Amino acid sequence: MWKKFQKRISKLPPVIRNLYFIAAVLFVLWMLFMDDNNLFNQYRRRHELSVLTEKRKFYIEQIDHTQKELAELTSNTTTQEKFAREHYWMKRDNEDIFIIVKKQKTNP
């Protein structure tokens, strides 16, 4: 049995029979598939990084928008009144407010 195995190995090219080549192939296979930082984990982390980068851009835009609204609310009294009327339903003493609520259609 050992002789058959040696015959099969001797048919391989000398480059593949080289011990350093075998060690290098095993190392590459280990790094690609078995290690904690393998290809699949790297791809998943890169995708997660791109998703988080997009979320970061969105939140930075939201912060800028909110800061502009805050600056407008603190500097302009007409904007303050408009905000109070729209969000807190405040009114003047001589006004009446009617709130119209639309009914949502329910599926049977």
N, C-alpha and C positions, 0 to 999 in steps of 0.2 A: 504494500500500500504506500509506504514511504517513497519507494522508487517511482511509482506512478505519479505521485505528487511532484517529485523532483523533475521528472520528464516534462510535466506540464509547465512547471516554473521555468525550466530551461528554454522552452519555446517562446517565452515572452521576450520582448526587446530588452537589451541591457539597461536602458534608461529606467524602465518600469521596475526592474529587479533591484535597482539601487536602493539601499536602505534609507538614504536621505530623502529620496523621492517619495518613498512610502510614508516616512514620518511627516513630510510636508503635506501630502494629500490627507493624511489622517488629521493633521492640525487644522487644515482648511475646512474639512468636513465638520470637525468639532466646533470651530468658530462660526460656521454658517448655520448649523442646525441645533447644536447642543448647548451652547454657551448662553448665559443670561442676556447677553447683548446680541442675540442672533438676528438674522434677517427679518424674521416676522416681528420681533419686538421693535426693531429699528423702524420698520414701516409703520407699525401701530403708533409709536411715539411721534414719528414725523407727522402723521395724520392728526394726532391729538394736538401737536404744536400748532399746526395750521388752523385748526378749529379755535384754539385758544387765542391765537393772534387775531383772527376775525372778530371774536368776542371782545377782545381788548380794544380794537378799532371802534367797534360799535359803542362801547361804554365811554370811550374818550369823546366821541361825537355827542353822546347824550349828556355828558358832563358839561361840555361847551355850550350846548343848547340850553341847559338848565341854568348855567351861570349867566347867560345873556338874558334869559327871562327874569332871573332874580335882580339883575342890574336894572332892567326896565321897570320891574315892580317897585323897587326901592326908590327910583328917581322920579317916576311919573305918577301923579295922583289920579289921573283919569284911568290909567292902566290898573291901579290898585282897585278903583271902584268897579271896573269891568270884571276883574278877577273875583272880587267878593260877590258880585251878582251872579256870575256863572257857576262858581264852585260852592259857595256857601248860601246861596239864595237870599242874600241880604237885600233889603229894600229901604226906600225912603219912607218917611211917615205917611205921606199922602199917596202912596202907591199900593196897588194890589198886584199880587203875583199869581198867575195861573200856571200850574205845571201839568203838562199833557204827557201822559205815559202811554206809549203804544203797547198794545197787547201782542205777545208773541204767539205765533201759531204753534199749536201742539200737534204732533203726529199721532194718529190713532194706533 
